[in-house]
Amino acid sequence: MAGGKIKREKLQRGGRGGTAAASNPHFQGGIPFHKSKGQHILKNPLLVDSIIQKSGIKSTDIILEIGPGTGNLTKKLLEAGKSVIAVELDPRMVLELERRFQGTPYSSRLKVIQGDVLKCDLPYFDICVANIPYQISSPLTFKLLSHRPLFRCAVIMFQREFAMRLVAQPGDTLYCRLSVNTQLLARVNHLLKVGRNNFRPPPKVDSSVVRIEPRKPLPPVNFKEWDGLVRICFNRKNKTLGSLFRQKTVLSLLEKNYKTLQALQLTPEGFSEEKEMAMCVSALGELLGT
């Protein structure tokens, strides 16, 4: 669990040690898991091993893990890399991690940050490997892609449909604004299909592991302006681009922007075609509230 809200909860009567675990399948080590907070712990060791293998971790890598939970994946990451930085929101899980690795050779190579990954400043890392809460999938993806310096790659467990949108190609049914924006900034590949029964508690949907590799160098594009353009393009799927850009609201804003340009009295030398295009795209972004 790495993002969202956490509420303190009272321990259930008789909910101590193995008794609680036996009576409730959503317990591990006496800790209750909450589906509403995206807490689905990987329980299949073969799947964990497969994720580690496909991540291509080097012995010198600093690894970022988001939502480590009770540490099943964390242990394998510590075995494979130089060190692990784990970001966890739930204080119960933080305590469980510290207990699990205290007094082991891994304790000095594990740094746990308690907080919301969407709000905290991320330190330097080489690679991100994570089983994340699915409700933060989109903002987390773009937070990672905006991180500097650029990391080598991220291998992340997503909800199946979200993963398929990330890797969708032009002409695919699921091809959308998310596909375009992600693939502008990174190479995206589908690695593994994961059934819901590999988790405790099992989620309502299947999952997929995706590899995200930032493009180096990044394209010289103002992302906010680009996203404004893409929003227009995918605003109505059943309309052609020509039809979308002939809408009165779009044309009106473009005209307003052009008049602002003329009022600035910029000479051709001081105003390039690139700047003109940027202003037009910015107008589209303003139209859609970007």
C-alpha positions as CSV (number, residue, x, y, z in Angstrom):
1,M,0.0,0.0,0.0
2,A,1.6,3.2,-1.1
3,G,-1.0,5.8,-1.8
4,G,-4.5,6.8,-0.5
5,K,-5.8,7.3,3.0
6,I,-5.2,5.2,6.0
7,K,-7.5,5.0,9.0
8,R,-6.5,3.6,12.4
9,E,-8.5,0.5,13.2
10,K,-9.1,-1.3,16.5
11,L,-7.9,-4.9,16.8
12,Q,-10.7,-7.4,16.6
13,R,-11.4,-9.4,19.7
14,G,-9.6,-12.7,19.5
15,G,-7.6,-11.4,16.6
16,R,-4.2,-12.2,18.0
17,G,-1.6,-14.3,16.3
18,G,-2.5,-17.4,14.4
19,T,-6.2,-17.4,15.6
20,A,-7.0,-14.3,13.5
21,A,-5.1,-15.5,10.6
22,A,-6.9,-18.8,10.6
23,S,-10.4,-17.3,10.9
24,N,-9.8,-14.6,8.3
25,P,-8.1,-15.4,4.9
26,H,-7.2,-11.7,4.6
27,F,-4.6,-11.8,7.4
28,Q,-0.9,-12.4,7.2
29,G,1.1,-12.4,10.4
30,G,-1.9,-11.0,12.2
31,I,-2.2,-8.0,9.8
32,P,-5.6,-7.5,8.1
33,F,-5.5,-6.5,4.5
34,H,-7.9,-4.0,3.0
35,K,-9.1,-4.4,-0.6
36,S,-10.5,-0.8,-0.5
37,K,-6.9,0.5,0.0
38,G,-5.5,-1.7,-2.7
39,Q,-3.8,-4.1,-0.4
40,H,-3.3,-7.3,-2.4
41,I,-0.2,-9.2,-1.3
42,L,1.6,-11.5,-3.8
43,K,1.5,-15.0,-2.3
44,N,2.9,-17.1,-5.3
45,P,6.7,-17.4,-4.8
46,L,7.1,-18.6,-8.4
47,L,5.5,-15.5,-9.7
48,V,7.7,-13.3,-7.5
49,D,10.8,-15.1,-8.9
50,S,9.5,-14.6,-12.5
51,I,9.1,-10.9,-11.9
52,I,12.6,-10.6,-10.5
53,Q,14.0,-12.5,-13.5
54,K,12.2,-10.4,-16.1
55,S,13.2,-7.1,-14.3
56,G,16.9,-7.6,-15.3
57,I,18.2,-6.3,-12.0
58,K,21.9,-5.7,-11.7
59,S,23.9,-6.3,-8.5
60,T,24.7,-2.6,-8.4
61,D,21.1,-1.4,-8.7
62,I,19.3,0.8,-6.3
63,I,15.7,-0.4,-6.5
64,L,12.5,1.5,-5.7
65,E,9.6,-0.5,-4.5
66,I,6.2,1.0,-4.1
67,G,3.7,-0.6,-1.7
68,P,6.0,-3.4,-0.3
69,G,3.3,-4.7,2.0
70,T,4.7,-7.5,4.2
71,G,7.9,-7.8,2.1
72,N,7.5,-10.9,0.0
73,L,8.8,-9.1,-3.1
74,T,11.1,-6.9,-1.1
75,K,13.2,-9.9,0.1
76,K,13.8,-11.1,-3.5
77,L,14.7,-7.5,-4.5
78,L,17.3,-7.3,-1.7
79,E,18.8,-10.6,-2.8
80,A,19.1,-9.3,-6.4
81,G,20.2,-5.7,-6.1
82,K,22.5,-3.4,-4.1
83,S,19.7,-1.8,-2.0
84,V,16.0,-1.2,-1.8
85,I,14.0,1.9,-1.1
86,A,10.5,0.9,-0.1
87,V,7.7,3.6,0.0
88,E,4.8,2.5,2.2
89,L,1.8,4.5,3.4
90,D,0.4,2.0,6.0
91,P,2.3,2.3,9.3
92,R,1.3,-1.3,10.1
93,M,3.1,-2.6,7.0
94,V,6.1,-0.4,7.8
95,L,6.4,-2.0,11.2
96,E,6.0,-5.5,9.7
97,L,8.8,-4.7,7.2
98,E,11.1,-3.5,9.9
99,R,10.4,-6.6,12.1
100,R,10.9,-9.0,9.1
101,F,14.3,-7.8,8.2
102,Q,15.6,-6.7,11.6
103,G,18.8,-8.5,12.6
104,T,19.3,-9.9,9.0
105,P,22.0,-9.1,6.5
106,Y,19.4,-7.2,4.5
107,S,18.5,-4.6,7.2
108,S,21.4,-2.2,6.3
109,R,20.4,-2.3,2.6
110,L,16.7,-1.5,3.1
111,K,15.4,2.0,3.5
112,V,11.7,2.4,4.3
113,I,9.9,5.7,3.6
114,Q,6.5,6.0,5.3
115,G,4.3,8.2,3.2
116,D,2.1,8.7,0.1
117,V,4.3,8.0,-3.0
118,L,2.3,10.6,-5.0
119,K,3.2,13.3,-2.5
120,C,6.7,12.6,-1.4
121,D,9.9,13.4,-3.2
122,L,11.5,10.2,-4.6
123,P,15.3,9.7,-4.2
124,Y,17.6,8.5,-6.9
125,F,17.0,4.9,-8.1
126,D,18.1,2.8,-11.0
127,I,15.0,0.6,-11.4
128,C,11.5,0.4,-10.0
129,V,9.8,-2.9,-9.3
130,A,6.4,-2.8,-7.7
131,N,3.0,-4.4,-7.0
132,I,1.1,-1.1,-6.6
133,P,-2.4,-0.2,-5.4
134,Y,-4.3,0.0,-8.7
135,Q,-6.2,3.2,-7.9
136,I,-2.9,5.2,-8.2
137,S,-1.9,3.6,-11.5
138,S,-2.2,6.6,-13.8
139,P,-0.8,9.4,-11.6
140,L,2.1,7.1,-10.4
141,T,3.0,6.2,-14.0
142,F,3.4,9.9,-15.0
143,K,5.1,10.8,-11.7
144,L,7.7,8.2,-12.4
145,L,8.2,9.4,-16.0
146,S,8.7,12.9,-14.8
147,H,11.3,11.8,-12.2
148,R,14.9,13.2,-12.8
149,P,17.4,11.8,-13.3
150,L,15.8,9.2,-15.5
151,F,15.8,5.7,-14.3
152,R,16.6,2.6,-16.5
153,C,13.2,1.0,-16.3
154,A,10.1,0.2,-14.2
155,V,8.5,-3.2,-13.9
156,I,5.1,-2.7,-12.4
157,M,2.0,-4.8,-11.7
158,F,-1.1,-3.1,-13.0
159,Q,-4.8,-4.0,-13.4
160,R,-5.1,-5.9,-16.7
161,E,-7.2,-3.4,-18.6
162,F,-5.0,-0.5,-17.6
163,A,-1.9,-2.5,-18.7
164,M,-3.5,-3.2,-22.0
165,R,-4.2,0.5,-22.6
166,L,-0.6,1.3,-21.8
167,V,0.7,-1.1,-24.5
168,A,-2.1,-0.6,-27.1
169,Q,-1.1,0.3,-30.6
170,P,-2.9,2.6,-33.2
171,G,-6.0,0.7,-34.5
172,D,-6.5,-1.3,-31.3
173,T,-9.8,-0.9,-29.5
174,L,-8.1,0.2,-26.3
175,Y,-5.8,2.7,-27.9
176,C,-6.4,6.0,-26.1
177,R,-4.9,9.2,-24.6
178,L,-3.1,7.1,-22.0
179,S,-1.4,5.0,-24.7
180,V,-0.3,8.0,-26.7
181,N,1.1,10.0,-23.8
182,T,2.9,7.0,-22.2
183,Q,4.5,5.9,-25.4
184,L,5.6,9.4,-26.2
185,L,7.8,9.3,-23.1
186,A,8.6,5.6,-22.9
187,R,8.8,2.2,-24.5
188,V,6.2,0.0,-23.0
189,N,6.1,-3.9,-23.1
190,H,3.7,-6.5,-21.7
191,L,5.7,-9.1,-19.7
192,L,3.3,-11.3,-17.7
193,K,-0.4,-12.1,-17.4
194,V,-1.3,-12.6,-13.7
195,G,-4.4,-14.3,-12.4
196,R,-6.3,-12.9,-9.4
197,N,-5.7,-16.1,-7.3
198,N,-2.0,-15.2,-7.0
199,F,-2.9,-12.5,-4.4
200,R,-4.1,-12.5,-0.9
201,P,-6.9,-11.3,-0.7
202,P,-7.7,-11.9,-4.4
203,P,-8.7,-8.7,-6.3
204,K,-11.8,-8.7,-8.5
205,V,-9.8,-8.3,-11.7
206,D,-6.8,-10.0,-13.3
207,S,-3.5,-8.2,-13.5
208,S,-0.5,-7.8,-15.8
209,V,3.2,-6.9,-15.4
210,V,4.4,-4.2,-17.7
211,R,7.9,-2.9,-18.4
212,I,8.3,0.9,-18.9
213,E,11.6,2.1,-20.2
214,P,11.9,6.0,-20.5
215,R,13.1,7.2,-23.9
216,K,16.6,8.7,-23.9
217,P,16.7,11.4,-24.9
218,L,13.1,12.5,-24.3
219,P,11.3,14.1,-27.2
220,P,11.6,18.0,-27.1
221,V,7.9,18.5,-26.4
222,N,6.1,20.6,-23.8
223,F,4.1,17.7,-22.3
224,K,1.3,20.0,-20.9
225,E,0.7,21.4,-24.4
226,W,0.9,18.0,-26.0
227,D,-1.6,16.6,-23.6
228,G,-4.0,19.4,-24.5
229,L,-3.8,18.4,-28.1
230,V,-4.3,14.7,-27.4
231,R,-7.3,15.4,-25.2
232,I,-8.9,17.1,-28.3
233,C,-8.0,14.2,-30.5
234,F,-9.6,11.6,-28.2
235,N,-12.5,13.7,-27.0
236,R,-15.0,11.9,-29.2
237,K,-13.9,8.6,-30.6
238,N,-16.5,8.5,-33.4
239,K,-15.4,11.8,-34.9
240,T,-12.6,12.5,-37.4
241,L,-9.8,14.8,-36.5
242,G,-11.0,17.3,-39.1
243,S,-14.4,17.4,-37.5
244,L,-13.0,17.8,-34.0
245,F,-10.8,20.8,-35.1
246,R,-13.8,22.5,-36.9
247,Q,-15.8,22.8,-33.7
248,K,-16.8,26.4,-32.9
249,T,-15.3,26.3,-29.4
250,V,-11.9,25.1,-30.7
251,L,-11.9,27.6,-33.5
252,S,-13.0,30.5,-31.3
253,L,-10.2,29.8,-28.8
254,L,-7.6,29.5,-31.6
255,E,-8.8,32.8,-33.1
256,K,-8.5,34.5,-29.6
257,N,-5.0,33.1,-29.2
258,Y,-4.0,34.3,-32.7
259,K,-5.2,37.9,-31.9
260,T,-3.2,37.8,-28.7
261,L,-0.2,36.9,-30.8
262,Q,-0.8,39.8,-33.2
263,A,-1.2,42.2,-30.3
264,L,2.2,41.3,-29.0
265,Q,3.6,42.7,-32.3
266,L,6.3,40.0,-32.6
267,T,8.4,40.2,-35.8
268,P,9.0,37.0,-37.9
269,E,12.5,37.0,-36.6
270,G,11.4,37.0,-33.0
271,F,8.6,34.5,-33.5
272,S,9.3,31.1,-35.1
273,E,6.9,28.6,-36.5
274,E,7.7,26.4,-33.5
275,K,6.5,29.2,-31.1
276,E,3.4,29.7,-33.2
277,M,2.5,26.0,-33.0
278,A,3.2,26.0,-29.2
279,M,0.7,28.8,-28.7
280,C,-1.9,27.0,-30.8
281,V,-1.5,23.8,-28.9
282,S,-1.5,25.8,-25.6
283,A,-4.9,27.2,-26.6
284,L,-6.2,23.7,-27.1
285,G,-4.9,22.8,-23.6
286,E,-6.7,25.8,-22.1
287,L,-9.9,24.8,-23.8
288,L,-9.8,21.5,-22.0
289,G,-8.6,22.7,-18.7
290,T,-5.0,21.4,-18.9
